[in-house]
Amino acid sequence: MKERAFVLAAGFLLDLFLGDPHTFPHPVRWMGTFIGKREKALRKRYPKTKEGELAAGVNLAADVLFATGFAVFSVRVIAGAVHKKLRLVLDTFMCYQMLAAKSLLTESMKVYEELVHGSLESGRKAVSMIVGRDTWSLSKEGVIRAAVETVAENTSDGVIAPMFYMALGGVPLMYVYKAVNTMDSMVGYRNETYEYIGKCGAKLDDLMNLVPSRIGALLMIICSRPLGFDAESAWKVFWRDRHNHKSPNSAQTEAACAGALGVRLAGDAWYFGVLHKKPFIGDDKRPVEAEDIKRANRLMLGAAGVMVSLCTLGLLGLEGKTGIRRLLWRKH
């Protein structure tokens, strides 16, 4: 437990200082490549029917889980066989690569910079790099909302959930979570192409995010007052609007963020040229402004800091209890 606590704390600090250099190989890209190739292969193997594509989706999820678990397990065993400290260094580096706090901050602030110092068109281009929706028709307010929503939602997916699974099961479980999350982002769409083949991956992602998304929302609420935001509104909007999304998890942190900032998020959005009707999240107390991107990032970093502290202290506490049990066992 002590080793896991060190890995998580050190990985988080590395993420804050280094982020994700675009030129550096990243495991998520490898996961994406594997998922894409398996999807193509399974589409050829299974019949193009509802039942066939559902079966292909189950096969895809099983392949992704096995391949990720086996790869991480193998690399760690090899490193441990060379030297125990090498495995510790490897675990720290692998943990760092699964956290996205600095990346979220960097990419969303590019949107801020373009809106403040550039143009609406450059702002649309910047936000298109971090959202899945169509951005060509977004107004300035639409671009800001998209950036704030991305920071809020990915506070759970990219920061809180990886930490949760790292604390729960170490680097292997952290990577399995991220593989499931990546699979959902690639095939978990409710459209003609992915409705059935992506269903298993989407449901698995919903299940794995059920607890972390709610933890993330609660941590945002807890951090609201110390950071100068409206904690009462954060709680009220969270409780009222946390299910205003087709996903059982996506609106959790979005609702807490919207309430804390006193703005209205979500609403209708275009995806692949199709308009999707979506309910609003939050109260329209004031128009959104570019500064809300900075505010959302402060909430994200605050929640991340509290989460890593709780996980680290919790793991160290469990280590202490285990040590006491071992000591008592020897005495008897």
DRENKOLDREN-154235 format. One record per atom (N, C-alpha, C, CB): residue in three letters; x, y, z. Coordinates in steps of 0.05 Angstrom, whole numbers, plus 5000, padded with zeros to 4 digits. Glycine has a CB too. Example, Ala and Ser with C-alpha at 12.3 -4.5 7.8 and 13.67 -1.06 7.14 Angstrom:
BEGIN
ALA526448865156;ALA524649105156;ALA526449345156;ALA522649115181;SER525749555142;SER527349795143;SER525850015157;SER528249885114;
//
This chain:
BEGIN
MET501649765000;MET500050005000;MET501750255000;MET498150005024;LYS503950245015;LYS505750475017;LYS506950534989;LYS507950425037;GLU507750324975;GLU508850354948;GLU506750474929;GLU509850084937;ARG504250374931;ARG502150484914;ARG501550774919;ARG499550314918;ALA501650854945;ALA501251134953;ALA503451304941;ALA501251164983;PHE505951214942;PHE508151364930;PHE507851394900;PHE510851224937;VAL507151174887;VAL506751174858;VAL504651374850;VAL506050894847;LEU502351374864;LEU500151564857;LEU500951854861;LEU497751494874;ALA502151914884;ALA502952184890;ALA505052284870;ALA504052214919;ALA507052114865;ALA509252194847;ALA508252214818;ALA511551984848;GLY506452034810;GLY505252044783;GLY503652294779;GLY503451804779;PHE502152374800;PHE500552624798;PHE502352874795;PHE498852654823;LEU504552884811;LEU506353104809;LEU507753114782;LEU508453084831;LEU508552884771;LEU509752874745;LEU507752984724;LEU510552594737;ASP505252904726;ASP503253004707;ASP502953304709;ASP500552874713;LEU502953414733;LEU502653704736;LEU505053854724;LEU502453774765;PHE507453744726;PHE509853874715;PHE510353824686;PHE512253794732;LEU509753574677;LEU510453504650;LEU508153494630;LEU511753224650;GLY505753424639;GLY503553404621;GLY503953174601;GLY503053664606;ASP502753204578;ASP502952994557;ASP504253114532;ASP500252864551;PRO506853104529;PRO508153214504;PRO507053064480;PRO511153184506;HIS506253214459;HIS505053094435;HIS506952914420;HIS504053314417;THR509552964423;THR511452804408;THR512252544423;THR513952964403;PHE511252514448;PHE512052284464;PHE510052064461;PHE512352364493;PRO510951814457;PRO509051584453;PRO507251564478;PRO510551324449;HIS504651524473;HIS502751504496;HIS501151244494;HIS500851744496;PRO500851104516;PRO499350844516;PRO496550864506;PRO499250734544;VAL495251094510;VAL492451124500;VAL492351104470;VAL491251394510;ARG494451214457;ARG494551194427;ARG494850904419;ARG496851354416;TRP496450754434;TRP496750464428;TRP494150314432;TRP499050344445;MET492750394454;MET490150274459;MET488250334436;MET488950374486;GLY488250584427;GLY486450664405;GLY487050514380;GLY486750954401;THR489550474374;THR490350324350;THR489450034352;THR493450334346;PHE489849914375;PHE488949634379;PHE485849614376;PHE489849534406;ILE484449794389;ILE481549784388;ILE480549814359;ILE480350014406;GLY481750004344;GLY480950054317;GLY481349804299;GLY482450284305;LYS483649674303;LYS484249434287;LYS482449204294;LYS487149354290;ARG481949164320;ARG480148944328;ARG477348994319;ARG480248914359;GLU476449244320;GLU473749304311;GLU473349224281;GLU473049604314;LYS475349304264;LYS475249234236;LYS475148934232;LYS477549364221;ALA476948794246;ALA477148504243;ALA474548364252;ALA479448394260;LEU473348454274;LEU470948334285;LEU468448394268;LEU470448424313;ARG468448624255;ARG466248684237;ARG466248494213;ARG466448984227;LYS468548414205;LYS468748224183;LYS467947934191;LYS471548214171;ARG468547874216;ARG468047604226;ARG465047554233;ARG469747554251;TYR463747754244;TYR460947714253;TYR458947814232;TYR460547864280;PRO456547704231;PRO454547794212;PRO453648074219;PRO452147604213;LYS452848224197;LYS452048504201;LYS449048514209;LYS452448654174;THR448448394232;THR445748404243;THR445948514271;THR444448114243;LYS443748564283;LYS443748674311;LYS445148474329;LYS440848724320;GLU444448224327;GLU445548014345;GLU448547984339;GLU444147744341;GLY449247984313;GLY452047954306;GLY453748184316;GLY452247934276;GLU452748424314;GLU454348654323;GLU454448674353;GLU453148914311;LEU452348584367;LEU452448574396;LEU454648374405;LEU449748494407;ALA454748144392;ALA456747934398;ALA459548044392;ALA456147674382;ALA459748184370;ALA462348304363;ALA463248504384;ALA462248434335;GLY461348654395;GLY461948854415;GLY462948724441;GLY459549024421;VAL461748494448;VAL462548344472;VAL465348234468;VAL460548114479;ASN465848134444;ASN468448024437;ASN470548244438;ASN468447894409;LEU469848484427;LEU471748704427;LEU472448784456;LEU470448944413;ALA470448804473;ALA470948884501;ALA472748684515;ALA468248914517;ALA472248424510;ALA473848214522;ALA476748224513;ALA472647934516;ASP477048274487;ASP479748294475;ASP481348534487;ASP479648324445;VAL479948764490;VAL481249004500;VAL482048964530;VAL479349244498;LEU480248844546;LEU480848794574;LEU483248604577;LEU478448684588;PHE483148384561;PHE485348184563;PHE487948294554;PHE484547934547;ALA487948424530;ALA490448524519;ALA491748734537;ALA489948654491;THR490048914548;THR491149124566;THR492248994592;THR488949334573;GLY490648824604;GLY491548694629;GLY494148534625;GLY489348524640;PHE494148384603;PHE496548214598;PHE498948384592;PHE495948024574;ALA498748594577;ALA500948764570;ALA502148894595;ALA500148984549;VAL500449014611;VAL501349144636;VAL502648944655;VAL499049304649;PHE501348724658;PHE502348514676;PHE505148424667;PHE500448274678;SER505448374641;SER507948274630;SER510248474634;SER507648204601;VAL509648724627;VAL511748934630;VAL512648964659;VAL510749204619;ARG510748954677;ARG511348984706;ARG512948744717;ARG508849034722;VAL512248504708;VAL513648264716;VAL516548274707;VAL512248014706;ILE516948354682;ILE519648374671;ILE521248574686;ILE519548444641;ALA520048814691;ALA521449024706;ALA522148934734;ALA519849284707;GLY520248794747;GLY520748694774;GLY522848484776;GLY518248584786;ALA523048324754;ALA525148114753;ALA527948244751;ALA524647924730;VAL528048474738;VAL530648604735;VAL531448734762;VAL530548824713;HIS529548884774;HIS530049014800;HIS527449124810;HIS532249234798;LYS526949094836;LYS524449184848;LYS524149484845;LYS524349114877;LYS526349634847;LYS526149924844;LYS525550014815;LYS528850054853;LEU526449844796;LEU525749904768;LEU522749884764;LEU527249704749;ARG521549694777;ARG518549664774;ARG517249904787;ARG517549404788;LEU518350004809;LEU517250244822;LEU517350484804;LEU518650294849;VAL519650514791;VAL520050744772;VAL518050714749;VAL522950754762;LEU517850464738;LEU516050414716;LEU513150474724;LEU516350124707;ASP512350374748;ASP509650424757;ASP509050724759;ASP509150294784;THR510950874769;THR510651164772;THR510251294745;THR513051294786;PHE511851214726;PHE511651324698;PHE509051244685;PHE514051224681;MET508250994689;MET505750904677;MET503351044690;MET505450594680;CYS503451094716;CYS501351234730;CYS501151524719;CYS501851234760;TYR503351654716;TYR503451924706;TYR502151944678;TYR506452024704;GLN502651744662;GLN501551754635;GLN498551724633;GLN502851534618;MET497251614654;MET494451574654;MET492851814666;MET493751324669;LEU494352004677;LEU493052244689;LEU493052474669;LEU494452324715;ALA490952624669;ALA490652834648;ALA490053114658;ALA488452744629;ALA490753164683;ALA490153434694;ALA491553654679;ALA490953444724;LYS494253624675;LYS495753824661;LYS494853844632;LYS498753764662;SER494253624619;SER493353624592;SER490653774589;SER493053334581;LEU488853714607;LEU486253864607;LEU486654154610;LEU484453754630;LEU488354234629;LEU488954514633;LEU490154644608;LEU490854554657;THR492154514597;THR493654624574;THR491754654550;THR495954444567;GLU490254444543;GLU488654454519;GLU486254644522;GLU487654174512;SER485054654545;SER482754834549;SER483655124549;SER481254764575;MET486055174560;MET487055444560;MET487955544533;MET489455464579;LYS488455354514;LYS488855434487;LYS486355564475;LYS489755194469;VAL484055454483;VAL481455564474;VAL481155844486;VAL479155384483;TYR481755864511;TYR481656134525;TYR483356334510;TYR482556104554;GLU485856264505;GLU487756444492;GLU486756534464;GLU490456324490;GLU485656344449;GLU484656404423;GLU482256594424;GLU483956154407;LEU480456554443;LEU478156724445;LEU478857004455;LEU476156594465;VAL480857024472;VAL481557284483;VAL483457434465;VAL482857244511;HIS485357294454;HIS487457434438;HIS487257364408;HIS490157354448;GLY485657174400;GLY485457094372;GLY482757174361;GLY485856794369;SER481356964350;SER478757014337;SER476856784344;SER479057034307;LEU474356824338;LEU472356624343;LEU473056374326;LEU469556724336;GLU473956414302;GLU474556184285;GLU476856014296;GLU475356284257;SER478956154307;SER481156014319;SER480255874345;SER483556204324;GLY478356004359;GLY477255884383;GLY475755624377;GLY475456074398;ARG474155634355;ARG472755394346;ARG474755174339;ARG470955454322;LYS476855244326;LYS478855044318;LYS480154924343;LYS481055164300;ALA480855094363;ALA482154994387;ALA480254804403;ALA482955224404;VAL477754884405;VAL475854714421;VAL475254454406;VAL473354874427;SER475454454379;SER474954214364;SER476953994371;SER474954274334;MET479254064382;MET481253874389;MET480653724415;MET483954014392;ILE478653824430;ILE478153704456;ILE475153614460;ILE478853884478;VAL473553664439;VAL470753574442;VAL469953404418;VAL468853824443;GLY467853244421;GLY466953074400;GLY464753194382;GLY465952814411;ARG463653424391;ARG461453544376;ARG462453704352;ARG459853724394;ASP460653774334;ASP461353954312;ASP461754234323;ASP459053954290;THR463754374314;THR464354634326;THR464154864305;THR467154634337;TRP463654794280;TRP463754994259;TRP461655224262;TRP463254864232;SER459455164276;SER457255364278;SER457055474306;SER454655234271;LEU458855404324;LEU458755504352;LEU459155804354;LEU460755354369;SER457555934370;SER458056214377;SER460356224398;SER455456344389;LYS461156464405;LYS463256494425;LYS462356364451;LYS463956794429;GLU459856414459;GLU458856284483;GLU458755984481;GLU456056394490;GLY458155884457;GLY458055594452;GLY460755474455;GLY456855534425;VAL462855614445;VAL465555514447;VAL466455504477;VAL467555694431;ILE465755714492;ILE466455724520;ILE465055494535;ILE465655994533;ARG462455454530;ARG460955244544;ARG462154974537;ARG458055244536;ALA462954934512;ALA464154674504;ALA466754624519;ALA464654664474;ALA468354834522;ALA470954794536;ALA470454744566;ALA472655054533;VAL468554894578;VAL468054854607;VAL466854574612;VAL466055074617;GLU465054484594;GLU463854224597;GLU465954004595;GLU461654174576;THR467854044577;THR469953844573;THR471753824598;THR471653914549;VAL472454054609;VAL474054044634;VAL472453914656;VAL474854334642;ALA469953984659;ALA468253874681;ALA467953574678;ALA465554004681;GLU467153484654;GLU466753194650;GLU469353034653;GLU465553144622;ASN471453144642;ASN474052994643;ASN475453014669;ASN475853084621;THR474453184687;THR475453174714;THR474952894726;THR474053384732;SER472752774718;SER472252504727;SER473752304710;SER469252434725;ASP473352304683;ASP474552104665;ASP477652114665;ASP473552144637;GLY478752354666;GLY481652384662;GLY483252414687;GLY482152604644;VAL481952464710;VAL483452514734;VAL482452344757;VAL483252804741;ILE479952384765;ILE478852254789;ILE478751954786;ILE476152364797;ALA477551864764;ALA477151574759;ALA479851424758;ALA475651524734;PRO481851524742;PRO484451384742;PRO485651364770;PRO486351524723;MET485451584786;MET486551574813;MET485051364830;MET486251854826;PHE482351364827;PHE480751174842;PHE481550884837;PHE477751214835;TYR481950814811;TYR482650544805;TYR485650484810;TYR482150484775;MET487350694810;MET490050654818;MET490150584848;MET491750904813;ALA488650724864;ALA488550674893;ALA487250404898;ALA486950894907;LEU485350324883;LEU483850084887;LEU485349834879;LEU481250084873;GLY486649844855;GLY487949604845;GLY490649644832;GLY486249484825;GLY491949874837;GLY494549924826;GLY494549984796;GLY496249684831;VAL496949994784;VAL497250064756;VAL495649884737;VAL500150054749;PRO495549624741;PRO493949454722;PRO491049534720;PRO494149164731;LEU489749584743;LEU486849654743;LEU486549944731;LEU485649644771;MET488450114737;MET488350384725;MET488450374695;MET490750544736;TYR490150194684;TYR490350174655;TYR487850034643;TYR492850014647;VAL486749844657;VAL484349714647;VAL482049914645;VAL483449474666;TYR481850094666;TYR479850304666;TYR480250474641;TYR479950474691;LYS482650564637;LYS483250754615;LYS482750614588;LYS486150854616;ALA483150364585;ALA482650214560;ALA479650214555;ALA483749934561;VAL478050164576;VAL475150164574;VAL474150434566;VAL473850064600;ASN475250644579;ASN474450914573;ASN475150994544;ASN475851104593;THR477450904535;THR478250964507;THR476450814487;THR481250874503;MET475750564494;MET473950414477;MET471250554474;MET473650124488;ASP470250644497;ASP467650784496;ASP467851044479;ASP466750854525;SER470051184481;SER470351434466;SER470551384436;SER472751584475;MET471251134428;MET471551064400;MET469150934388;MET473950884396;VAL467850764404;VAL465550614392;VAL462950644408;VAL466250324391;GLY462950804429;GLY460650824446;GLY458651034437;GLY461350884474;TYR458051044411;TYR456251244400;TYR453451114395;TYR457351374375;ARG451451274399;ARG448751174393;ARG447951264365;ARG446651274414;ASN449151144345;ASN448451204317;ASN448350944302;ASN450451404305;GLU447850964276;GLU447550724260;GLU450050554259;GLU446750804231;THR452350684260;THR454850534257;THR455550384283;THR457150724250;TYR455050504306;TYR456150394331;TYR453950304351;TYR457950584344;GLU451450334344;GLU449250284363;GLU449550014378;GLU446550284349;TYR450249804363;TYR450349534375;TYR453149444381;TYR449049334357;ILE455049494364;ILE457849404369;ILE459049554392;ILE459549434343;GLY458149794397;GLY459249954418;GLY457749934445;GLY459350234410;LYS455549784445;LYS453849774469;LYS455249654493;LYS451349624463;CYS456649434489;CYS458049304512;CYS460149484524;CYS459249034503;GLY461749614507;GLY463849794516;GLY462650034531;GLY465549884493;ALA460450134520;ALA459150364533;ALA458050294560;ALA456950474515;LYS456750064562;LYS455649984588;LYS457849924609;LYS453949724585;LEU460049814599;LEU462349754617;LEU463550024627;LEU464449594602;ASP463750214609;ASP464750474617;ASP462850614637;ASP465150654592;ASP460250594632;ASP458250704651;ASP458650584679;ASP455350654641;LEU459050314679;LEU459350174705;LEU461950264719;LEU459449874700;MET464150284705;MET466650354717;MET466750644726;MET468950294698;ASN465150814714;ASN465151104722;ASN462951174742;ASN464751264697;LEU461350974750;LEU459051024767;LEU459951154794;LEU457650764773;VAL461951044806;VAL462951144832;VAL464751384829;VAL464350924848;PRO466851374811;PRO468651604808;PRO467251864800;PRO470751534788;SER465351854783;SER463952094774;SER462652234797;SER461952034751;ARG461452084815;ARG460052204838;ARG462152304859;ARG458251994851;ILE464352164861;ILE466452264879;ILE467452524868;ILE468752054881;GLY467952544842;GLY468952784829;GLY467053014833;GLY469352734799;ALA464452974830;ALA462453184835;ALA462553284863;ALA459653084827;LEU462653094882;LEU462653174911;LEU465253324918;LEU462452924928;LEU467453244906;LEU469953394911;LEU469853674900;LEU472353234899;MET468553704877;MET468253974865;MET466554154884;MET466853954837;ILE464454034895;ILE462754184913;ILE464354254938;ILE460254014921;ILE465854074949;ILE467454124973;ILE469554344968;ILE468953864982;CYS470654344944;CYS472754544937;CYS471554814930;CYS474454444914;SER468954834925;SER467755074914;SER468155314933;SER464755034910;ARG467455284958;ARG467655514976;ARG470555604980;ARG466455445003;PRO472455424986;PRO475255514989;PRO476355654964;PRO477055284996;LEU475355584940;LEU476355704916;LEU474755954908;LEU476155494893;GLY472856034924;GLY471356274919;GLY468856244902;GLY473156464905;PHE467855994900;PHE465455944884;PHE463055894902;PHE465955704865;ASP460755854890;ASP458255824905;ASP457755524911;ASP455855934888;ALA458455444936;ALA458155164944;ALA455255084946;ALA459655114970;GLU453555264956;GLU450755194959;GLU449455144932;GLU449255424974;SER450055314913;SER448955284886;SER450155034873;SER449555534869;ALA452654974878;ALA453854734867;ALA452454484876;ALA456854714875;TRP451754474902;TRP450254244913;TRP447454234901;TRP450154254943;LYS446054464900;LYS443354474891;LYS443154384862;LYS442154754894;VAL444854484845;VAL444754414816;VAL445654124812;VAL446554604800;PHE447654044827;PHE448453764826;PHE446153574832;PHE450853704845;TRP444853624854;TRP442653444862;TRP440253454842;TRP441653524890;ARG439853684830;ARG437553714812;ARG438153624784;ARG436754004812;ASP440553684774;ASP441153644745;ASP443153414739;ASP442153894733;ARG443853264760;ARG446053064756;ARG445252844737;ARG446852944782;HIS442652814730;HIS441852604711;HIS440952724685;HIS439552444724;ASN441552984680;ASN440653114655;ASN442653044632;ASN440553414659;HIS442952784628;HIS444752694606;HIS444052404601;HIS447852724614;LYS444352314576;LYS443852034569;LYS445651844584;LYS444051994539;SER448151934589;SER449951784605;SER449251814635;SER452951864600;PRO449351604651;PRO448751634679;PRO450951784695;PRO448351364692;ASN453251844681;ASN455551954695;ASN456352224686;ASN457751764693;SER456052294661;SER457152534649;SER456152794662;SER456552544620;ALA453652794671;ALA452553044682;ALA453253084711;ALA449553044679;GLN454452884724;GLN455052904753;GLN457053144758;GLN456352644763;THR459353134746;THR461253354750;THR460553604735;THR464153264741;GLU459153574712;GLU458253814697;GLU456253974714;GLU456953724671;ALA454453834728;ALA452453964745;ALA453754114768;ALA450353764755;ALA455653974781;ALA457054104803;ALA458654354794;ALA459053904817;CYS459854334771;CYS461454554760;CYS459554784752;CYS463054464735;ALA457354724738;ALA455454934730;ALA454355084754;ALA453154804714;GLY453654934775;GLY452655064799;GLY454655234813;GLY451554854818;ALA457155134815;ALA459255284828;ALA459855544813;ALA461755114830;LEU459755534786;LEU460455774771;LEU458055954766;LEU461555694744;GLY455555854771;GLY453156004767;GLY452456054738;GLY453456274780;VAL453055854721;VAL452455874693;VAL450755624684;VAL455055894676;ARG449755644659;ARG448255424648;ARG449855294626;ARG445555524636;LEU450155024628;LEU451654874609;LEU449854684593;LEU453954714623;ALA451054524575;ALA449754324559;ALA447654444540;ALA448254124578;GLY445454314536;GLY443554404515;GLY444054264489;GLY443654704512;ASP442554334468;ASP442754204442;ASP445554224430;ASP440654324423;ALA446354014416;ALA449054024404;ALA449053854378;ALA451253914423;TRP450753934359;TRP450953784334;TRP453253584335;TRP451453984311;TYR452653334327;TYR454753124325;TYR454552994297;TYR454252914347;PHE456753014282;PHE456852894256;PHE454552994238;PHE456852594258;GLY453953254240;GLY451853374224;GLY449053314232;GLY452153274196;VAL448653194255;VAL445953134266;VAL445553284292;VAL445652824270;LEU443353424294;LEU442653574318;LEU441653384340;LEU440653794312;HIS442853394363;HIS441953224386;HIS440653414407;HIS444353064398;LYS438153354414;LYS436753514434;LYS437653424462;LYS433653484431;LYS438653614477;LYS439653544504;LYS438653754524;LYS442753534504;PRO438053664548;PRO437153854569;PRO439354034579;PRO435853704592;PHE438654254590;PHE440654434602;PHE441554334629;PHE439654724603;ILE443854424637;ILE444954364664;ILE445754624677;ILE447354164663;GLY444554684700;GLY445254934713;GLY443155154709;GLY447955034704;ASP443555374723;ASP441755604721;ASP443055834706;ASP441055704749;ASP441455964690;ASP442456184673;ASP442656444688;ASP440656214648;LYS444356444709;LYS444556684726;LYS446056914712;LYS445956614752;ARG447856834694;ARG449457034679;ARG450456904654;ARG451757144696;PRO451257054634;PRO452356934610;PRO455156814616;PRO452657154587;VAL455756604602;VAL458456494605;VAL460456684593;VAL458656214591;GLU462956684604;GLU465056854594;GLU467656694593;GLU465357104612;ALA469556784579;ALA472156644575;ALA473356574602;ALA474056804558;GLU473156744622;GLU474256694648;GLU473156434661;GLU473756924666;ASP470856344652;ASP469656104663;ASP471355854656;ASP466856064653;ILE472955874635;ILE474755654629;ILE476955634650;ILE476055694600;LYS477955864658;LYS479955864680;LYS478655764706;LYS481056154684;ARG476255854711;ARG474855774736;ARG474455474737;ARG472255924739;ALA473555364715;ALA473155074713;ALA475654924719;ALA471954994686;ASN477955024708;ASN480454894713;ASN481354914742;ASN482655024695;ARG480755134755;ARG481255154784;ARG479754944800;ARG480655434795;LEU477254904792;LEU475654694806;LEU476754424800;LEU472754704796;MET477554374776;MET478754114768;MET481254054784;MET479354104738;LEU483054254786;LEU485554214800;LEU485054194830;LEU487454444794;GLY483154334841;GLY482454314869;GLY481454034876;GLY480354524876;ALA479653934859;ALA478553664863;ALA480753454861;ALA476253604843;ALA482553494841;ALA484753304837;ALA486553304861;ALA486353374812;GLY487153534872;GLY488953554895;GLY487753414920;GLY489553844902;VAL485153454924;VAL483853324947;VAL483753024943;VAL480953434951;MET483252934918;MET483052654912;MET485752504917;MET482152604884;VAL487852624907;VAL490452494910;VAL491252484939;VAL492652634893;SER490552694954;SER491152704983;SER489552484998;SER490452974995;LEU487052464992;LEU485352255005;LEU486251974999;LEU482352294997;CYS486951934973;CYS487851664965;CYS490451594978;CYS488051644934;THR492351784978;THR494951734989;THR494751685019;THR496851974984;LEU493251855033;LEU492951815062;LEU491451555069;LEU491552055074;GLY489551495052;GLY488051245056;GLY489751005053;GLY485651225037;LEU491450995032;LEU493250775028;LEU495350745050;LEU494650805001;LEU496350975059;LEU498350975081;LEU497050875107;LEU499551245085;GLY494450955111;GLY493050865134;GLY492650565134;GLY490350995136;LEU491950455110;LEU491650165108;LEU494250025112;LEU490550085080;GLU496450145103;GLU499150035107;GLU499750015137;GLU501250195092;GLY499050225151;GLY499550235180;GLY497950015194;GLY498850505191;LYS495449985187;LYS493749775199;LYS494849495194;LYS490849795190;THR495749455169;THR496849195161;THR499349135178;THR497549185131;GLY501049345181;GLY503449315197;GLY502849245226;GLY505149565196;ILE500849365237;ILE500049305265;ILE499049015267;ILE497949505275;ARG497448935248;ARG496448655248;ARG498748455247;ARG494448605225;ARG500748515230;ARG503048335227;ARG504548315253;ARG504948425204;LEU504948545266;LEU506348555292;LEU504948395313;LEU506648855300;LEU502248425315;LEU500648275334;LEU500747985328;LEU497848385334;TRP500647915302;TRP500747635295;TRP503347495303;TRP500347605264;ARG505647645300;ARG508247535308;ARG508347495339;ARG510547725300;LYS507147675354;LYS507147655383;LYS505547415393;LYS506047905395;HIS503547345377;HIS501947105385;HIS503146855374;HIS499047145375;
//
